[in-house]
């Protein structure tokens, strides 16, 4: 049985490997609705109890896919987290109670639920994280029963640290993987001390750490790994964790030398994140049933201290200078 951990201040135990559903919104190329349902089902069968989505993934298609799954599978002990705030211009004044009500009402309709388990501010402008009125508005949504808990999704560590200071913050979602180690310095210890859950996203660096890409790999025109390599659409740190694709391939080649027998490169990458103190759940995405099952199996893969040392040495050689100061 997959290990479960407490998800911060939510009071809910969730699987250490969850499922990120950006892919199910068709932002990584087209996704067949039936295949999306199959991915959700395979994940649950493999022990996953946590889904992460957002209102902007496919303009609601990801939420709707999860809603359809929940409707067809009542009684399952699942926790669904969504995110809000990126369907409108990114201005601090737009993060208001009026908009929050509108956004959460739409997500509740998409998911087919009366109350959202967890709503996260979706990488808003930095000023939002320190605005007391924003947290007051989120507290109001909890009091009104629209949401059970709230958290934040961040781009940079300083944003995470600011959010952790606010008592109502239940979780922080942040990029954490073998090519993005900065959250280990301060964010994870601060979150653990405050009882805030850590949701680790982009665990495979947009697939780089799957070990399946080569210099000849190409991506669809509507795949962010094609159109956002320079950060022209959104923060470049969300695509390949902000690392240069070619440099990433070289680092992956060394990473693969660390991987134990019987474990895939992707499984080792996920398991390493789950082994870090303070991590509540890791949310790799999956575009097909095989990926979903393989990712979930990482929850049963052990990672030793030697592997951890190797990961940090690779990061220091390839990425610390360019990545550490940015996010």
N, C-alpha and C positions, 0 to 999 in steps of 0.2 A: 504494500500500500504506500502511495506517495506521501512523504512527510508534509504536514501542514504547519503553518506558522501564523501567529496572531498578526493581523493586518493593522498595525498601529493602534489608533484609538477607536477603530470601528467596532471592536469587540467580536470580530468575526475571524475564524481560522480559515485560511485559504491555502491551496496547494503551492508548494515552493516554485513550481513551474506552472505559469498561467498561459493564457493565449492572448496575444495582441492581435487585433482584428482590423488594422489599417488595410491590410491586403484584401479583406472581404468587402471593402468599399470601392474596389476597382481603381485605386490610385497606384497600383503596381501592374497595370494592364487589366484586361477584362477578366472578370470572375463570374463563372456560371452560378446562378442562385442555388442550384441543386448541389454543386460542389461545395459552396459555402456551408450548406447544411451538413454535408458529409464531414467537413473539417471540424465543425463544432461538435458533432456527435462522436467522432473519433477521439477528439481531445478529452471529452468527458469520460468516455470508456477507458481512457488511459490514465484517469485519475485527476484530470484538471478540474478545478472548481472555481477558477477566477478568470473572467473575461474582461478585457479592457477595450473600450471603443471610444468614439467621439462623434459629436453631432456633425462634424465636417467631413468625416470619412465617407466619401462618395455622396456627400450632401445628405447624409442620413441613411444610406443604403446599408452600411455596416450595422447601425443600431436596429434597423428593420429586420435584417437577417437574424440577429440575436433574438429580437422580439418574436419572430416566427418560431424559432427553436424553443424558446421558453413556453410558448403557447402549446406546442406539440409535446412538451416534456415537463408537465407540471409535477411538482413534488421534489424536483432535484434541489440539492443543497448547493446552489451556485451564488456567487457574488459577482455582480456586474458593475463595473466602473465606467462611467462615461466622462466626457470632457466638453467644456463649452467656452465660447468666446471668440472663435476664429471665423465665424460666418459674417462678421461685421468688421468694419475698419478698425485697425488696432490702435485705438486711442484710449487713454486711461479713463476719460469721462464716460465711455460706453460701458464700463463695468459697474452698472447700477442695479439696484433692486428691481426696477421695472424690467430691464433687459434680462436679468437673471430669471425672473418669473417666466418671461416669454420663452427663453431658451430651455429651461427645465421642463416647461409644459410640452414643448415640442419633443424633447427626448423621452418624456414619459409616454407620449403617444406612439413614438417610433418603437419603443421597447414594450409597450403594452402593459405598463405597470403603474400603480397608483403612487408609489414612492420609489425614488432612485436610491440604490444602495450607497453609491459614492459618486459625487460630482467633483471634477477637478477643473480648476481654471487652466485653460489650455495655452500655456506659454504666452501669457499676456505681456504688455510692456512692463519693463522693470519697476516703474513707479507704482504699479498696482499692488505689488507684494507688500509694500509698507503703508498702504492706505487703510486706516482703521475702519473707514466707512464700508469698504469692500467686505471685510470680515463681519461687520455688523449685518450687512445684507445677507451674507451666507448663513449667519446664525438665525436670521429671520426665516429663511427657507427651511431650516431644520425645525424651528418652532412651529411653523405652519404645516409641517408634515410632508412637504414636497420631496425632501431629501433626508436620508438618515445621517449622512456624514459628508464632509467636504475635504478636499485637499488641493494640491497644486501640481501642475506639471511645469518643469522649469528647463531653461536652456543652460543656465550658469549656476555655479555653486553658491555664489553670493545671494542669488534669488532664493535658493533652497534654505539657506541659513536664516534669511529674513522671515520666510514663511514659518519655519520651525518655531520662531519666537512667539507666534500667536497661538493662544491656548486652544482654539477651535480646530486648528489644522490637524487632521487625522493621518494624512499620508503626504508624501512627496514622491513624485515620479521624476526620474532623472536618468539620463543616459549613463550607463555603466557597463563597460565591457573591457576586454583585454587591451583595447586600443584607447580606452578613456578611463584612466585611473584616478583622476583628481578627486572625485567624490569620496574616495577612501580616506583622504587626508583629514577633512573636517566634517563633511556632511553626514556620513554614516555614524560617527561617534555622537554628534549633536542630536541626530534623530533618535538614536537609541536611548540617550539620556533623557530625552523629552517624551519618550513613548510614541514617537511618530513612525509610521510604517514607511519603508522604502520599496517602491515599485521600480525595478530596474528595466528600462526600455532600451531598444536597439541593441540587444545583447549580442547579436551576430554582426554588428557593424554593417547593416543593410545587406547581409549575406556574405560579406567578405570572409567572415570567420566560419562559414560553412565549408570552406576549402574546395568549393566547386567552381570557382571562377578562374579564368586565365586572362592573359592580355588580349585574347581574341573574343572574349565574351561580349555580346552586345545586348542591349536592353530596348524594349519597346519605346516608341516615341512618347507614349503617355505614362511611362514609368519614371518615377522621380530619380532613379539611379542614372537616368539619361538626362532629363531636363533640369535637374537641380544640382549638378556637380559643382557649379560655381556659386550656388546660393542665390540664384536669380529669382526663385519662387518663394523660398522660405529659408530659415537658418541652415546654412550648409552643414552644420554639425549634425543634422538629422540624416544626412546622406553619407553613407560610409563613415559615420562618426566624424566627418570633416577631414579625414585623411586622404591624401593623394592615392588614387586607385592603384597606380603602379607600385608605389611604396608599400601600400597595404598588402599587395600580393607577395612582395618579398618578405614582409613580416609574417604573413600566414605560413609561408614555407618553413620558417623557423618554428612557428607555433606548432605546426603539425609534427615536428620531431619530438615534441614533449608529450604528445597524446598517447595515453596508455593503449595497449592492445585491447581489442574488443569494444572500443569506444570511438564513435565518429568525432571528427573535428568539431562539428557543431555541438554535439553533446558535451564534449570537454569544455567548450567555451561557456555554455550555459551552466554546467555544473560548477565551474570555477566561480562564477558570479554568486550562485546560491551558497557557496561555501564561505562567503564574506560575512563577518559579523554585522548584524543590523539589517541585512536584506530580508524583506518579507516575502517577496515573490519576484520572479523573472518572467518577462512576457515576450517570448519570441513569437513571431508571426508564422503562419503556415498557409500555403496556397493549395495544398492537396493533403489527402489523408495520410500518405506516407510521411510527409514532413511533420504533420501533427503528432503522429505516434512516436516518431523518432525524437522530436523535441521533448515530449513528455517523459520519455525514457531517461532523459538526462537527470531527472529527479531521483533516479536510483543509482547514479554514477558517482563514485567517490573520487575526490581530488586530494592529493597529498601535498605536503609542504614543499617538496622538490618542484612540483609542477607550478606552485604559486611563485616560487623564486624565479623560475624560468620566465613566467609571464611578465613579471616586473622588470627583468633584465631586457626582454625584447622591447617593452614600452620605453625604457630609458634610452635605448639605442636609437629607436626609430621615431618616437612620437613625443617624448617629454618636452623637448625644446619648442616644437611647433604647436602642440595640442594643449599642454598644461596651462599656458597663460591665457588661452582664449575662452575657455568655458569653466 
